[in-house]
Amino acid sequence: MTSELTPYLCVADARAAIEWYVDVLGAEVTHEPIVMPDGRVGHVELALDGAGWMMADAFPDRGSEPPLPERGAAVTLHLTVSDVDRTCAAVTAAGTTLDRGPEDSPPAGRVAVFRDPFGHRWFLNQLATGPTRT
């Protein structure tokens, strides 16, 4: 058996988050939302080029709450993409500010960091395949 670690994100508005991740990052919904009797999304699965994550609305009574905007991120999601600059262009066009980059960071490759509108911090990485840009 091979172990697998999959992030499970909590957001304040799962429907808006699904739309943002699909429209801005180019993710696809791989498991349609399970909607709870009260209308909240209890579970949905998304993926981007094979990198998957799960997500749900907040359920404070079960200890699941979204990140607080006034705090630093406890976890950073590292996502390898084929074109950091193209992804950053989509992120900034959607009104999200980059915290870092895009920039070359040898030996890692081209990198950038942003916090999405739902409070989650993403580290984008385009693996180095040759000489870095100057």
HELIX and SHEET records of a PDB file:
HELIX    1   1 ALA A   14  TRP A   20  1                                   7    
HELIX    2   2 TYR A   21  LEU A   25  3                                   5    
HELIX    3   3 PRO A   60  ARG A   62  5                                   3    
HELIX    4   4 VAL A   84  ALA A   93  1                                  10    
SHEET    1   A 4 TYR A   8  VAL A  11  0                                        
SHEET    2   A 4 ALA A  51  ASP A  57  1                                        
SHEET    3   A 4 VAL A  41  LEU A  48 -1                                        
SHEET    4   A 4 GLU A  28  VAL A  35 -1                                        
SHEET    1   B 4 THR A  76  THR A  80  0                                        
SHEET    2   B 4 ARG A 121  LEU A 127  1                                        
SHEET    3   B 4 GLY A 109  ARG A 115 -1                                        
SHEET    4   B 4 LEU A  98  SER A 105 -1                                        
END                                                                             
